[in-house]
Every structure is written in structure tokens, then in C-alpha cells.
């Protein structure tokens, strides 16, 4: 029944499109409509994609399925890179095994992909420079502990700790306001674009704060006070303090500058995105500048990100936004924007029937909202993005136990957003999900 209901909803969309066609109204924006991106994570694929033949095979496979672009991750969360850099350490070992290439990894992807008419985007993790599970990366290896974000974990004592001590988190996230680190990572972006002149695009990942609890360093306090134009009376109480409710659960009791704090953090990210775009475009004006974020906008303020259009006013809908928070929107800075619709519930009807509670990686608390299904997410994101396009993203590993859901998510994302991104090719390979990808792409063609 689930699949039949899903296809019925898509048929309704198809009827609307056929009506537009009958009336002579085009629903296709042109040759580059509906880009479809396949993501190739760095460390997850590093020991598999270590020869040209494997790269050839899978690029031809994704091309045959209708994908238009590939995303090649070249800076994983450890902060190492997969090319020869004058700034960053190269990844030479992963999970106890040597990483060795006899060819230029990204360079070969570009060469092969362009031969078969695929575009290539290089993905770089941005505000992260270490792997907390393995204690590796720039923060650990290059005496850069001052780059590490300082977090205020749920604790009534009000204590702060470096993120490198939060071993339940794998990402050693960096404080985004650190100007030394900003210069460092911008140099890497520029280096990549200059080194790979035929690269089609850059996609930045983890352009955010670690989470709601970051960053509470002395640097962040001083920068926030500059933003306010006044000194704080009590830190962190003027922002929030962890308190216990009647049931003994910790919650953040908001201080007098809580709204200004959320706005300032979003301003830090917006200002960095401006710098990043200028840096990338100065090296190659025609290259695509893009980013990936999680789709859960109602809670994404927790990581200091406002990916909405600057013409959308979040304060009309959310109590965490000040009236001037809309000035932090950065949608207009992007040429390509992928959002992670990482939900196993596909339609709004299915969500309302099941009413699941969802807690994403960056969420402080679990949520219930129509945003948290693929159809509802894309519908809501369209309202905040204005005229700016976005591509719905899928986390393929979520569908290991329900491969039919992968097909439905692909079809729904292509029907209700401007394109598709699948993360990650390794998930498709390991569970042999290719037939479900193919079916989703084929069914989506009916509605395009």
C-alpha cells in the first residue's frame, strides 16, 4: 500500500505537468535541468578507488544511470587532503593501511569524467581539522589545539572543555571565528582551484559550528562582545545556562543575549561564505561555488547556519530568530546547494500517519515536524529559498533494510526539489543497491 500511495501522489504531480505542457507552458528550465550528483567520500572509498580501472568502471556506471555530476571528497574530517598541498598534510594512512596512489587522484577523476560528459566537484570539509575517534589530524598533529572548538556541554556547573575531549563525537570541529584558521582553509580552497583548472565546482561541507554547545572560548566571547558593543555581565549565563526541569532533564535557560548570540554566530558563517566565494571566484570566475548542509532548518540555528534567502524572515516562524536574523541568509551566494533530506519517511501522508520523532546529527533534542520527511522538507525549503535552487540529498545507508525506500526517496527528491545528491557511492556498492537507484532514476524521468 505504501508504494501504491506514493506512486499515486507522483501521478498527481505528473498530471499537473502534462496540463502545463498542454497549455504550452514549459516546466523545464533548460538543458541543465535537474542535476544529479553522486558523492564519493574520501576515507570511505580510499582503499577501494585506488586504481584507474575502478574509477573508470563506477564513473561509467553512474553516467549510465543518468547522473550528471560527481562529488569527489578531497579533504575528510581529519583535515588531511588527497592531493599534494603546500598547506595541508596529505592522507598517507587510513585505518592502519597505507594510502598510496601512483596517479593524481582528483586529476584523474576530472580527466575520466569529462571524457564521458560528467561534471566534477571537489568537496572539502571546512571547519573541522581532526578525527576524535582516532586522535589524528591537524589539531592533534600540528600543535594547533587552539583551533579546536570550546564546548559547553549539558552541565549545571557551567564548565567548558575542548572538543577533543568529547570522544563520542568523531569530528574535531574548529572555532569558525578563528581568523588564523580561516586564512589557512581559504588558502587550501584557492590552491585546489588553481591546481585543478578544469574542475567544475567546489562544494564546502561542515561550514558550521559543531553544535548548540559551541563555541564558548575566550576568543568567541571577545568577538561577540565586539558585535554587541558591550561587555557581558555573566558568561555563559547571558547567553544560556543549563538548568533542570521538573523531571530532572537539562535544558538551556535563555539569557538576555540569546537571540543576539544566534544571530552573531550566523553572521560569522555568512561572512566566511562571502570570503570563500570571493577566494574561489578570484582563482576561477567560472567555477561553481556550492555547499552541503542538513535540511533541518528549524534547528539549524544550533550550528550557526542560515542557508535561507536573505529575503526570508525566520523571526516570523521561529522563536530563536531576531527580526534582523534574516540579514544572515546566504542562499544568494551559492551557485549549487545540496541539502541532506536524510529521512526514511518520504511523503507527508506517511509522516502524519507514523508521526516519528527525529533526531539528526546536529540536533540538540529530537523533533516532530512536517519538515522531517522528504516531501515536507522540500516543500518547506522552497519557501525559505525563494528563487534559489536546491538539490535534495539522500543518505543511502539509511535504506539498507528498506531498499524500496531508496527508490521512493530518489523519485520524490527529483519531483519536489531541483535535483538530487546521493551520499555515498560506497553505500550503494556495499549493499548492491544499484537496481533501486536505477528504478528511482527511471521513475523520476516520467515526471521530469
C-alpha positions as CSV (number, residue, x, y, z in Angstrom):
1,X,0.0,0.0,0.0
2,X,2.8,2.4,0.8
3,X,4.3,2.2,-2.6
4,X,0.9,2.4,-4.4
5,X,0.1,5.6,-2.4
6,X,3.4,7.1,-3.2
7,X,3.1,6.4,-6.9
8,X,-0.5,7.9,-6.8
9,X,0.9,11.1,-5.4
10,X,3.5,11.2,-8.1
11,X,0.9,10.6,-10.7
12,X,-1.0,13.7,-9.5
13,X,2.2,15.7,-9.9
14,X,2.6,14.3,-13.4
15,X,-1.0,15.3,-14.3
16,X,-0.2,18.9,-13.4
17,X,2.9,18.8,-15.5
18,X,1.0,17.4,-18.5
19,X,-1.6,20.1,-18.1
20,X,1.2,22.7,-18.2
21,X,2.5,21.1,-21.4
22,X,-1.0,21.1,-22.9
23,X,-1.2,24.8,-22.2
24,X,2.1,25.4,-23.8
25,X,3.9,26.3,-20.6
26,X,7.4,24.9,-20.2
27,X,8.2,23.3,-16.8
28,X,11.8,22.7,-17.8
29,X,14.4,25.4,-17.0
30,X,16.6,24.1,-19.9
31,X,19.5,21.9,-20.8
32,X,20.9,21.9,-17.2
33,X,17.6,20.9,-15.5
34,X,17.7,18.5,-12.6
35,X,21.4,17.9,-11.9
36,X,22.0,14.5,-10.3
37,X,25.1,14.2,-8.1
38,X,26.8,11.1,-6.8
39,X,29.1,11.8,-3.8
40,X,32.4,9.8,-3.4
41,X,33.5,10.2,0.2
42,X,37.3,10.3,0.8
43,X,38.0,7.8,3.6
44,X,35.1,5.5,3.0
45,X,36.3,4.8,-0.6
46,X,40.1,5.4,-0.2
47,X,41.1,1.8,-0.3
48,X,38.6,0.8,-3.0
49,X,39.0,3.6,-5.5
50,X,42.8,3.3,-5.6
51,X,43.2,2.5,-9.3
52,X,42.1,3.9,-12.6
53,X,40.1,0.9,-13.6
54,X,37.8,1.1,-10.6
55,X,37.3,4.8,-11.1
56,X,36.5,4.1,-14.8
57,X,34.0,1.4,-14.0
58,X,32.0,3.3,-11.5
59,X,32.0,6.6,-13.4
60,X,30.7,4.9,-16.4
61,X,28.1,3.1,-14.3
62,X,26.7,6.3,-12.7
63,X,26.8,8.1,-16.0
64,X,24.7,5.2,-17.5
65,X,22.1,5.7,-14.7
66,X,21.6,9.3,-15.6
67,X,23.9,11.1,-13.1
68,X,25.3,14.4,-14.4
69,X,27.9,15.2,-11.7
70,X,30.2,13.5,-9.3
71,X,31.4,15.0,-6.0
72,X,35.0,13.9,-5.1
73,X,35.8,14.4,-1.4
74,X,39.4,15.5,-1.1
75,X,39.5,16.9,2.5
76,X,37.9,14.5,5.0
77,X,37.2,15.4,8.6
78,X,40.8,14.6,9.7
79,X,42.0,17.7,7.8
80,X,44.3,15.7,5.6
81,X,44.0,16.1,1.9
82,X,44.1,13.8,-1.2
83,X,46.5,15.9,-3.3
84,X,49.9,17.4,-2.9
85,X,49.5,20.6,-0.9
86,X,51.8,23.3,0.4
87,X,49.4,23.9,3.3
88,X,47.8,20.7,4.4
89,X,49.2,17.3,5.3
90,X,48.4,14.5,2.8
91,X,46.5,11.4,3.8
92,X,49.0,8.6,3.7
93,X,47.4,6.1,6.1
94,X,43.8,5.2,7.0
95,X,42.6,2.6,9.4
96,X,46.1,1.2,9.7
97,X,46.5,0.7,6.0
98,X,48.8,2.7,3.8
99,X,47.2,5.1,1.3
100,X,49.2,5.2,-1.9
101,X,48.4,6.4,-5.4
102,X,50.6,6.2,-8.4
103,X,48.4,8.9,-10.1
104,X,46.8,12.2,-9.3
105,X,43.6,11.2,-7.6
106,X,41.4,14.2,-8.3
107,X,43.1,14.9,-11.6
108,X,42.2,11.5,-12.9
109,X,38.6,11.9,-11.9
110,X,38.4,15.1,-13.8
111,X,40.1,13.6,-16.9
112,X,37.8,10.5,-17.0
113,X,34.6,12.3,-16.0
114,X,35.0,14.9,-18.7
115,X,35.6,12.2,-21.3
116,X,32.1,10.9,-20.6
117,X,30.5,14.3,-20.0
118,X,30.2,14.2,-16.2
119,X,31.0,17.4,-14.2
120,X,33.3,17.1,-11.2
121,X,33.0,19.0,-7.9
122,X,35.7,18.8,-5.2
123,X,34.3,18.5,-1.7
124,X,36.3,19.9,1.3
125,X,35.3,19.7,4.9
126,X,35.7,23.2,6.2
127,X,35.5,23.9,10.0
128,X,37.0,20.6,11.1
129,X,40.6,19.5,11.4
130,X,40.8,16.3,13.3
131,X,39.2,12.9,13.9
132,X,38.3,12.4,17.6
133,X,38.0,8.6,17.4
134,X,41.5,8.2,16.0
135,X,43.2,11.3,17.5
136,X,44.6,12.3,14.1
137,X,44.6,15.4,12.1
138,X,45.9,19.0,12.2
139,X,44.6,19.7,15.6
140,X,46.4,16.7,17.0
141,X,49.5,16.5,14.8
142,X,50.5,20.2,14.1
143,X,50.2,21.7,17.6
144,X,47.0,23.5,16.6
145,X,45.0,22.8,19.7
146,X,43.9,26.4,19.8
147,X,41.9,25.8,16.6
148,X,39.7,23.3,18.4
149,X,36.2,24.5,19.4
150,X,35.5,25.0,23.0
151,X,32.1,23.5,24.0
152,X,29.7,24.0,26.9
153,X,28.2,20.5,27.3
154,X,25.0,20.0,29.3
155,X,26.3,20.5,32.8
156,X,24.9,22.6,35.6
157,X,28.4,23.5,36.7
158,X,28.9,25.7,33.6
159,X,32.3,24.1,32.7
160,X,33.9,24.4,29.3
161,X,36.0,21.7,27.6
162,X,37.9,21.5,24.2
163,X,36.0,19.4,21.7
164,X,38.9,17.0,21.5
165,X,37.7,15.7,24.9
166,X,34.3,14.8,23.6
167,X,35.2,11.4,22.3
168,X,31.6,10.4,21.5
169,X,31.9,12.9,18.6
170,X,34.1,11.9,15.7
171,X,34.6,15.4,14.3
172,X,37.2,17.7,16.0
173,X,35.4,20.9,14.9
174,X,37.2,24.2,14.6
175,X,36.0,27.5,16.1
176,X,34.7,29.3,12.9
177,X,35.7,32.8,14.2
178,X,39.4,31.9,14.4
179,X,41.0,34.2,11.8
180,X,44.2,32.2,11.6
181,X,42.2,29.1,10.7
182,X,40.1,31.0,8.2
183,X,43.2,32.1,6.4
184,X,44.5,28.6,6.4
185,X,41.4,27.0,4.9
186,X,40.9,29.7,2.4
187,X,44.4,29.1,1.1
188,X,43.5,25.5,0.6
189,X,40.4,26.4,-1.4
190,X,42.4,28.7,-3.6
191,X,45.2,26.2,-4.0
192,X,42.7,23.5,-5.2
193,X,41.0,25.8,-7.7
194,X,44.4,27.0,-9.1
195,X,45.9,23.5,-9.2
196,X,42.9,21.9,-11.0
197,X,41.9,24.4,-13.6
198,X,39.4,22.1,-15.3
199,X,37.5,21.5,-12.0
200,X,33.8,22.3,-12.4
201,X,33.0,23.2,-8.9
202,X,33.8,23.4,-5.2
203,X,31.4,22.1,-2.6
204,X,32.1,23.0,1.1
205,X,30.9,20.7,3.8
206,X,30.7,21.4,7.5
207,X,30.7,25.1,7.1
208,X,29.2,25.4,10.6
209,X,29.7,25.4,14.3
210,X,29.9,22.0,16.0
211,X,26.5,22.4,17.5
212,X,24.4,24.3,20.0
213,X,27.2,23.9,22.7
214,X,29.9,25.6,20.7
215,X,31.9,27.9,20.7
216,X,32.5,29.2,24.2
217,X,36.1,30.1,24.0
218,X,37.6,33.4,25.2
219,X,38.0,34.4,21.6
220,X,34.3,33.9,20.9
221,X,33.4,35.8,24.0
222,X,35.5,38.8,23.0
223,X,34.3,38.7,19.3
224,X,30.7,38.5,20.5
225,X,31.2,41.5,22.8
226,X,32.6,43.5,19.9
227,X,29.4,42.6,17.9
228,X,27.2,43.7,20.8
229,X,29.1,46.8,21.5
230,X,29.1,46.0,25.2
231,X,30.7,43.6,27.7
232,X,28.8,40.6,29.0
233,X,27.9,40.7,32.7
234,X,28.0,36.9,33.0
235,X,29.3,34.2,30.7
236,X,27.6,31.9,29.7
237,X,24.5,33.0,31.7
238,X,23.9,36.0,29.4
239,X,23.5,33.6,26.5
240,X,22.1,30.5,28.3
241,X,22.7,28.3,31.3
242,X,21.9,24.6,31.7
243,X,19.1,24.1,34.2
244,X,17.0,21.1,35.2
245,X,13.2,21.0,34.6
246,X,10.6,19.4,36.9
247,X,11.5,15.9,35.5
248,X,15.2,16.4,36.1
249,X,16.1,16.9,32.4
250,X,18.7,19.5,31.5
251,X,17.5,22.3,29.2
252,X,19.2,25.6,28.1
253,X,17.6,28.5,30.0
254,X,18.0,31.5,27.7
255,X,19.8,34.6,28.8
256,X,19.2,38.2,27.8
257,X,21.5,38.0,24.7
258,X,20.4,34.6,23.4
259,X,18.9,35.9,20.2
260,X,21.9,38.2,19.5
261,X,24.1,35.2,20.1
262,X,22.3,33.1,17.5
263,X,22.4,36.0,15.1
264,X,26.1,36.6,15.6
265,X,27.0,33.0,15.0
266,X,25.1,33.0,11.8
267,X,26.8,36.3,10.8
268,X,30.2,34.6,11.3
269,X,29.2,31.8,8.9
270,X,27.7,34.2,6.4
271,X,30.7,36.4,6.4
272,X,33.0,33.4,5.9
273,X,30.9,32.2,3.0
274,X,31.4,35.6,1.4
275,X,35.2,35.3,1.8
276,X,35.1,31.7,0.5
277,X,33.1,32.6,-2.6
278,X,35.4,35.6,-3.4
279,X,38.5,33.4,-2.9
280,X,37.3,30.7,-5.2
281,X,36.0,33.0,-7.8
282,X,39.2,35.1,-7.8
283,X,41.0,31.9,-8.8
284,X,38.4,30.9,-11.4
285,X,35.4,33.1,-12.0
286,X,33.5,30.4,-13.9
287,X,33.8,27.7,-11.3
288,X,30.7,26.7,-9.4
289,X,30.6,27.6,-5.7
290,X,28.5,25.3,-3.6
291,X,27.8,23.8,-0.2
292,X,26.1,21.0,1.6
293,X,24.0,21.4,4.7
294,X,21.5,19.4,6.7
295,X,17.9,20.1,5.6
296,X,16.5,20.5,9.1
297,X,16.2,24.3,9.1
298,X,14.1,24.6,12.2
299,X,17.1,23.5,14.3
300,X,19.9,24.5,12.1
301,X,20.4,27.8,14.0
302,X,22.0,25.4,16.6
303,X,25.1,25.2,14.3
304,X,25.1,28.9,13.3
305,X,23.8,28.5,9.8
306,X,21.2,30.4,7.9
307,X,21.1,28.9,4.4
308,X,17.8,30.7,3.5
309,X,17.3,33.6,1.1
310,X,18.1,37.0,2.6
311,X,14.5,37.9,1.7
312,X,13.1,35.3,4.1
313,X,12.3,36.4,7.6
314,X,12.8,33.5,10.1
315,X,11.5,35.5,13.0
316,X,8.0,35.2,11.7
317,X,8.2,31.4,12.2
318,X,10.8,30.7,14.8
319,X,11.4,32.0,18.3
320,X,15.2,31.7,18.0
321,X,15.4,34.4,15.3
322,X,15.6,38.1,15.9
323,X,14.0,40.5,13.4
324,X,17.4,41.1,11.9
325,X,18.4,37.5,11.7
326,X,17.3,37.5,8.1
327,X,20.3,39.5,7.2
328,X,22.5,36.4,7.8
329,X,20.9,34.5,4.9
330,X,23.4,33.3,2.3
331,X,21.4,31.5,-0.4
332,X,22.3,34.2,-2.9
333,X,26.0,33.4,-2.5
334,X,25.6,29.9,-3.9
335,X,25.8,28.5,-7.4
336,X,24.9,25.0,-6.1
337,X,23.2,24.0,-2.9
338,X,22.6,20.4,-1.7
339,X,20.6,19.7,1.4
340,X,20.5,16.4,3.3
341,X,17.0,15.1,3.3
342,X,18.1,12.3,5.5
343,X,14.7,10.9,6.3
344,X,13.3,7.4,5.8
345,X,9.8,8.8,5.8
346,X,9.1,10.0,2.3
347,X,5.7,11.5,1.9
348,X,3.8,14.0,4.2
349,X,0.9,11.5,4.4
350,X,3.3,8.8,5.7
351,X,4.8,11.2,8.2
352,X,1.5,12.2,9.6
353,X,0.4,8.6,9.9
354,X,3.6,7.5,11.7
355,X,4.5,10.8,13.4
356,X,8.1,9.7,14.0
357,X,10.4,11.6,16.4
358,X,13.6,12.5,14.5
359,X,17.0,13.5,16.0
360,X,19.6,14.4,13.4
361,X,23.4,14.5,13.9
362,X,23.4,18.2,14.9
363,X,20.1,18.4,16.8
364,X,20.2,19.1,20.5
365,X,16.8,17.4,21.0
366,X,14.5,15.1,19.0
367,X,11.9,16.8,16.8
368,X,8.4,16.3,15.4
369,X,7.6,18.4,12.4
370,X,6.4,18.0,8.8
371,X,9.8,19.3,7.8
372,X,11.2,15.8,8.8
373,X,10.1,13.9,5.7
374,X,11.4,14.2,2.2
375,X,8.3,15.7,0.7
376,X,7.6,18.1,3.6
377,X,11.3,19.1,3.7
378,X,11.5,20.1,0.1
379,X,8.1,21.9,0.3
380,X,9.3,23.9,3.3
381,X,12.8,24.6,1.9
382,X,11.3,26.1,-1.3
383,X,9.5,28.7,0.8
384,X,12.7,29.8,2.5
385,X,15.0,29.6,-0.5
386,X,12.9,32.0,-2.7
387,X,14.1,31.9,-6.3
388,X,17.3,30.0,-5.4
389,X,17.6,26.3,-6.4
390,X,18.5,23.4,-4.2
391,X,19.1,19.7,-4.7
392,X,17.6,17.2,-2.3
393,X,20.2,14.8,-0.7
394,X,19.9,11.2,0.3
395,X,21.9,9.2,2.8
396,X,21.8,5.8,1.1
397,X,22.9,3.8,4.2
398,X,19.5,4.7,5.8
399,X,17.8,2.3,3.4
400,X,19.8,-0.8,4.0
401,X,16.8,-2.5,5.5
402,X,14.3,-0.8,3.1
403,X,15.8,-0.5,-0.3
404,X,12.4,0.3,-1.8
405,X,12.6,3.4,0.3
406,X,15.7,4.5,-1.6
407,X,13.8,4.3,-4.9
408,X,11.0,6.4,-3.4
409,X,13.3,9.0,-1.9
410,X,15.2,9.4,-5.3
411,X,11.9,9.9,-7.1
412,X,10.4,12.2,-4.5
413,X,13.6,14.4,-4.4
414,X,13.6,14.7,-8.1
415,X,9.9,15.5,-8.2
416,X,9.9,18.2,-5.5
417,X,13.4,19.8,-5.5
418,X,15.6,21.0,-8.3
419,X,17.9,18.0,-8.4
420,X,19.4,15.1,-6.5
421,X,22.5,14.2,-4.5
422,X,23.2,10.7,-3.2
423,X,25.7,10.2,-0.3
424,X,27.6,7.9,-0.7
425,X,28.6,5.6,-3.6
426,X,30.2,3.2,-1.1
427,X,26.7,2.5,0.5
428,X,25.3,1.6,-3.0
429,X,28.3,-0.6,-3.7
430,X,28.4,-2.5,-0.4
431,X,24.7,-3.4,-0.3
432,X,24.4,-3.7,-4.1
433,X,21.6,-1.1,-4.3
434,X,22.1,-0.3,-7.9
435,X,18.7,-1.7,-9.1
436,X,16.9,0.6,-6.6
437,X,18.9,3.6,-7.7
438,X,18.1,2.7,-11.4
439,X,14.4,2.3,-10.7
440,X,14.2,5.7,-8.8
441,X,16.0,7.5,-11.7
442,X,13.8,5.8,-14.3
443,X,10.5,6.6,-12.4
444,X,11.7,10.2,-11.9
445,X,12.1,10.6,-15.7
446,X,8.3,10.1,-16.1
447,X,7.7,13.3,-14.0
448,X,10.5,15.5,-15.4
